[in-house]
Amino acid sequence: GGAQTKVLRFTDRLRIVKNNMFPVPVLFQLIQRESGTDWSEMYQVFNMGHRMEVYLSEKDATKVIECARKYNVDAQIIGYCEPSSAPFSQVFIRSEYGEFLYENV
């Protein structure tokens, strides 16, 4: 579990900003609509179509994306990391369905 917020288990005083995510697949839109689940919870429970995230420098990310494309795998930079001004880690998601902040206080 943990989906888009799972990274909070492995970070310390880091702010992860996800502001360029892939479009949400129709399946997750259907689950949200039929269940009435808040979008904030959807990102906390489901991967929302993101199968894997790799945290690395932008320079290295470009190389990984080029390699993925050779194998017809969609890949892109979905955000960035920065030191957290809070004494704990945070995940901030900006999506077509709103902005959501998760913390591991």
N, C-alpha and C positions, 0 to 999 in steps of 0.2 A: 504494500500500500504506500501511499504518499504521493504518487504521480508527480505532478509538477513541483511539489514542495519537498520531495524526498531528499533533495540535496541538502536541506537544512540539517539533516542527521550527520553530515560529514564536513561541515564548515564551522569556522569560529570567527565571529566578527567580520563577516563578509556580506556584502549586499549584492545579490544576483538580480540583474534587471533583464527581464525577458520582454522585449518590446518589438520583436520582428518574427513572431511565431508563424508557423505554417497555418493555413486556413483550417478551421475545425471541420473534420469530416462529417458528412451527413449523419452517420450513425450516432455520433455524440450529440448532434443537434436534436435528433429524434429522441434520444434518451432524456435529454433535458426537457424538451417540450412535453413529453408524455408523463414524466415523473414530477415536473414542476420544481425540480431541484435548482437551487440558486447557482448561478454561474460560478461564484466563488468556490462553492463546494465541488462543482464539476472539475475544476482545475486541481483541486486537492485530492480527488478520488481517482480520476481518470487521466491517462497520458494525453488525451485530446489529439491523438494522431501522431504524437512525437514518440517514436520508438526507442530512440537512444540519444543521449546528450553526451558530448565530450567537452571538457573544459580545458582549453589550451590557448596559447597566444594567437592573436589575429593572424600573424604571419604563418604560423603552422596550420591554422584553421583553413586558410586559403589552399594550402597543399592538400589537406585531407578532403576538402570539397572537390577539388580537381580529380583526385583519385576516385572518390565515390561516383562522380559523374561518368567516369570511364566504365563503370559497372552498372550504369543506369539507376543509381540510387540517388534520390533527392536528398540534398544536403544544403544547409545554409547557416550563416551566423544568425542566431536568434536573439542575441543580446550581449551583455558584457557583465563583468564583475568589478567591484570596487570595494575599498574598505568600508565597513559599516560605521556610521557615526554613533550607533547604539552599541551597548555592550553585549550584543548577540547578533546572530546572522538573520538576514531577511531575504525573502524572495518577493520581488515586485513584478507583477504581470500586467502588461498593457495589451489588451486584445480588442477585437471587434465587439466583445460583450461587456467591456468595462475594464476598470483598473482594480487590481486586488493586491493587498499586502499581507504577507504571511511572515510570522516571526517565530523563532524557537526560544522564547523567553525562558 
